[in-house]
Amino acid sequence: MSRRIQITFLGTSAGSPSIKRGLPAVLVSDGLREILLDCGEGTQHRLLRVGISVHRIDMILITHLHGDHLFGLPGLIASMTLLGRVRELKIAGPVGIREYIEANIKFLSALPFRIRLLEIEPPEKVTTLYREENFEIQCVTARHTIEACAYALIWRVPVGKFDPEKARKLNIPIKYWKKLHYGETVTLEDGRVIRPEDVVKVRHRGTIKIAYTGDTAPTETIIELAKEADILIHEATFSAEEDPHTIWKQGHSRTIDAAEIAKRANVRTLILTHISTRYEGIEEKLLQEAKTVFPNTHLANDFDKYYITTS
């Protein structure tokens, strides 16, 4: 069994859009669900550009209540209503998100679908916000000028190819096979301890993890959230040449700040986003700044796609 996860950057600008960059929104698709990370103005139009119907969005995670990260929500919900969506929509965000959504939907006709809202007091320690079988969402507080969350999406996946013949020879009951396939060590009724590598050709650690910061100054909470992530999507609003204390006071990060977080969290790949419009046309300079600290860095442009695949 393989898992293929696609990350599509719908908007990568900071504060206001530019000709090249829309406002923050990232779409994560895993074949079972479509999750939006933030929903800046114009997100629904960008979904059309990448061929994703508004009906397919399962969940929207808002990092904080600044306009560039959530002004796309009213229009998106209006389109869902107009097009007759019936499936439940999950929306999570810091306290105040309920008031914002309720104020906007007052001006719509009756919603034909349910919105399940989860308001979050951003936790100081990494906390599981939502869980399904083999999938969970974690959150933690970010360091911004208002309450803000950062999120991690985590999938449990098989650690390799399962060998049923070996399992039968070892007289392992079928009820334990899935646990072993997903990397768990099990103890049988007869007392034997069976490790995954006894019946699985292990090729993967058993999890896929994507961390997303929204707006944040460098902080230890993000390091904890992003630890060992396959991909960290971190804001990099400013160049390394800017005064760090001024930038941090604004609740933002420089390119090298994001790179240092990635290095300390031991992530595999760093993707920079939330780029200030002042750097239009010189993004390569920003990328090289980050690469001096963390070589496996990319700088996202609108409609870029990144993939994580396991087999």
Secondary structure, DSSP 8 states (H G I E B T S, - for coil): --EEEEEEEEE-BSSS--SS--SSEEEEE-SS-EEEE---TTHHHHHHHTT--GGG--EEE-----HHHHTTHHHHHHHHHHTT--S-EEEEEETTHHHHHHHHHTTSS--SS-EEEEEE---SS-EEEEEETTEEEEEEE--SSS--EEEEEEEE---EEE-HHHHHHTT--GGGHHHHHTT--EE-TTS-EE-GGGTEEE-S-SEEEEEE--S----HHHHHHHTT-SEEEEE--B-TTS-HHHHHHTT--BHHHHHHHHHHHT-SEEEEE-B-GGGTT-HHHHHHHHHTT-SSEEE--TT-EEEEEE-
